[in-house]
Amino acid sequence: MQISISFGSDQSPLEEKVTYVREAERLGVHSVWSVEGWGRDAITPLAYLAGQTERILLGTAIMQISARVPAMTAMTALGMAAISNDRFLLGLGVSGPAIVEGLHGSRFSEPLTRLRETVAIIQQALAGEKVAYTGRHHQIPLPGGQGKAIRLGEPPRDVPIYLASLGPRSLRFTGEIAQGWIGTSFIPEYGEGLIDEIRTGASRAGRSLADIDIHVGAATVAFGDDADVLAEPLRMGRAFTLGGMGTAETNFYNDAYARAGYADTAAEVQSLWLAGRRDEAAAAVPLTMIKQNNLLGDDNQIRERLQAFAAAGVTSLKVLPTGSTLAHRLETLGRLMDIVHDLEEP
């Protein structure tokens, strides 16, 4: 299994973040992924890291399709691939109504149709074709105007496309066209329902699941003798995911946990969170739920969870090592990588 990390949007010094990525590269970490929500954009940190690293792959998790027109996304992907010696992974997603309507000023309507059209246009551009597309949301060139179909000036490149998806139809689309899946809210014991949809989409397109990097995370990593104690501080974050990541009507993460056997918990936590009773919402999150998709405990417990992710079909796992200092976080990451390497040995 490949291990990846996030290039976070926290307030730690840039030099410290870069050191973390460089050391992760030395330890054998496969890729580093930027975060794009309502803080930094996804590309600027990776463009900087391209000049600070040599081997680690650089991915966006995610570039929001509502924030850019498809042609600009393709131009940015080609630019990133060029300056990184083809280490760039283009992760795309639809985000959600809270950001799309609240920040970007676009209606969150027909998100899958928009994603399909966006990907089709990007694929044309990356392949070196003239960009020409007529869809429900994108018409290029604009009819009745002075524009014409244009081929981008950058040479074509094979840029892997990863899609962040959770709904059944979006998962099937991921299986049809993507080189990778960016999965969240993933519990290995209930992962088959998600991965089955990707497998179905792949089969429809004459592909197999082996053609797709099943990349999930982020899993908090903490070593200790008592996994319950390590899980306790993560309750509030999980409550925010269930209750605050989206709206009362649209919360893809809540839906995913509901499909994973936690429907009652997901509904209760969301109701408490939206009512402003956040401490109660956090207390309603079962520790078992947290322990299932994080890496908490001693070496044996963490080894067992890694094996559970692998058995569920996960090929890449994004991790968030804990620690009060950079040295401590790197120690946690190094200890995890030792376990991963041990599991890889015959």
Disulfide bonds with the S-S distance in Angstrom:
none
